[in-house]
Amino acid sequence: MMRKSEYAVWTLLLLAVIAAGSAMVSLAKSESASAANSEIYQQLDLFGEVLERVRADYVEKPQDKELIESAINGMLTGLDPHSSYLNPEHFRDMQVQTRGEFGGLGIEVTMENGVVKVVSPIDDTPAERAGILANDLITHLDGKEIQGLTLQEAVEKMRGPVNSPIELTVVREGEDAPFKVKITRDIIHINPVKYSAEDDVGYIRITTFNEQTTPNLQQAVDELKKEIGPDKLKGWVIDLRNNPGGLLDQAISVSDSFLNKGAIVLTRGRNQEESQRSNARDGDILDGKPIMVLINGGSASASEIVAGALQDHKRATTIGTRSFGKGSVQTIIPLGDGALRLTTARYYTPSGRSIQAKGIEPDLVVEEELPEDLKKKAEAAGTRGEADLRGHLRNEGDEDAEEEASGSSAYVPKDKTKDTQLIYALDILRGKKTVEAELKKQAEAKQAKKAEAKKAEAK
């Protein structure tokens, strides 16, 4: 048996060894952190030198606040197309927009190659009435070039007092030259849900995901159930075409409205706290009736979450063309009176599919027939999606950019009698077509196309 004095000596020696080992590990970590900190401090010193040189020697005296905001935005837009800094005014505007009412032209936009690209005009707004189309490029505002402005600065210039005019210079694929469009600003009231009874089918179009989307959806369902009648109602068409997205929680809530159980969306960030799984609760407001979901190249972000969730759970049949492919989550982080909009996670469908730069491939591919005057323009323009945006996040796990594929035509006829995708969905719900037969037909067409391609290669 060891005596107490010997035990004390050995204990002290053991603690000394452990402490020495811990000190060595801590020293190694400290040296590594110190090297990293040293490098970033050097870069910050460089930034400080540039800032001071600009303040001292630029041809005109710059505003310090604008210089810093531009530097912050330059850092964020260099990460991906969806991260940005919101100054106090822009932050307030964003909060107003998510509530469903704001002033402006009525277009969802992004920045591409230094100019503003229209993602989608919002229904029944000045921009939509003036003929602005998805994929239009806006190069000048009131004759002044956009090049050099941030997206937020360009958006701010497009906003203004109600009834005040603005002239946009638009470049459109298929047009020989840029053309000008005069638009009068107005208060934009966003009604996120539009609906109608198509005889024995309930038709619901969700145009955006703001704070009003879920309550308006419930109201639309209640009204259509009364109008059509439970015995006559054959099913539902949920139209997500040209829906550019919006609030993540609303996408989850809308999906939950149609599901009784299971995952809705998985979000995975760099850190564990940014990874979450959202699950459906019991309660299908459509009472298990069949659902057809319409998507196209203008369906992005939140609308892709809904389409992907319903597709994975076999709750709906998706019809149309490949969606836009925006599979990233932006978190709004308040900073003083402004905010940071930062991409913090990618989102995945319940089966684990990443939508980023790939989009949702519909169960049944149905192309919308373009009018003759748009065919040549469409051929010249091609299709564009998330994968075409400069600096976009790669689809996680895809090392080869050629694996990426997103976007498709965003054309939807205003006349429902000429809406091929809607008519197709109605025919399935009414039994004129069956999903199984249409899937078989499309699979056979794909095989025939591959066989023809092989023959052509052999020649």
Stockholm file with secondary structure:
# STOCKHOLM 1.0

chainA/1-459         MMRKSEYAVWTLLLLAVIAAGSAMVSLAKSESASAANSEIYQQLDLFGEVLERVRADYVEKPQDKELIESAINGMLTGLDPHSSYLNPEHFRDMQVQTRGEFGGLGIEVTMENGVVKVVSPIDDTPAERAGILANDLITHLDGKEIQGLTLQEAVEKMRGPVNSPIELTVVREGEDAPFKVKITRDIIHINPVKYSAEDDVGYIRITTFNEQTTPNLQQAVDELKKEIGPDKLKGWVIDLRNNPGGLLDQAISVSDSFLNKGAIVLTRGRNQEESQRSNARDGDILDGKPIMVLINGGSASASEIVAGALQDHKRATTIGTRSFGKGSVQTIIPLGDGALRLTTARYYTPSGRSIQAKGIEPDLVVEEELPEDLKKKAEAAGTRGEADLRGHLRNEGDEDAEEEASGSSAYVPKDKTKDTQLIYALDILRGKKTVEAELKKQAEAKQAKKAEAKKAEAK
#=GR chainA/1-459 SS CCCHHHHHHHHHHHHHHHHHHHHHHHHHHHHHHHHHHHHHHHHHHHHHHHHHHHHHHSSSCCCHHHHHHHHHHHHHHTTCTTCEEECHHHHHHHHHHHHTEEEECCEEEEEETTEEEEEEECTTSHHHHTTCCTTCEEEEETTEECTTCCHHHHHHHHCCSTTCEEEEEEECTTCSSCEEEEEECEEEECCCEEEEEETTEEEEEECCBSTTHHHHHHHHHHHHHHHHCTTTCCEEEEECTTCCCBCHHHHHHHHHHHCSSSEEEEEEESSGGGCEEEECCSCCTTTTCCEEEEECTTCCTHHHHHHHHHHHTTSEEEEESCCCCCCEEEEEEEETTEEEEEEEEEEECTTCCBCTTTCCCCSEECCCCCCHHHHHHHHHHCCCCGGGSTTCCCCTTCCSGGGCCCCCCCCCCSSGGGCHHHHHHHHHHTTSSCHHHHHHHHHHHHHHHHHHHHHHHHC
#=GC SS_cons         CCCHHHHHHHHHHHHHHHHHHHHHHHHHHHHHHHHHHHHHHHHHHHHHHHHHHHHHHSSSCCCHHHHHHHHHHHHHHTTCTTCEEECHHHHHHHHHHHHTEEEECCEEEEEETTEEEEEEECTTSHHHHTTCCTTCEEEEETTEECTTCCHHHHHHHHCCSTTCEEEEEEECTTCSSCEEEEEECEEEECCCEEEEEETTEEEEEECCBSTTHHHHHHHHHHHHHHHHCTTTCCEEEEECTTCCCBCHHHHHHHHHHHCSSSEEEEEEESSGGGCEEEECCSCCTTTTCCEEEEECTTCCTHHHHHHHHHHHTTSEEEEESCCCCCCEEEEEEEETTEEEEEEEEEEECTTCCBCTTTCCCCSEECCCCCCHHHHHHHHHHCCCCGGGSTTCCCCTTCCSGGGCCCCCCCCCCSSGGGCHHHHHHHHHHTTSSCHHHHHHHHHHHHHHHHHHHHHHHHC
//
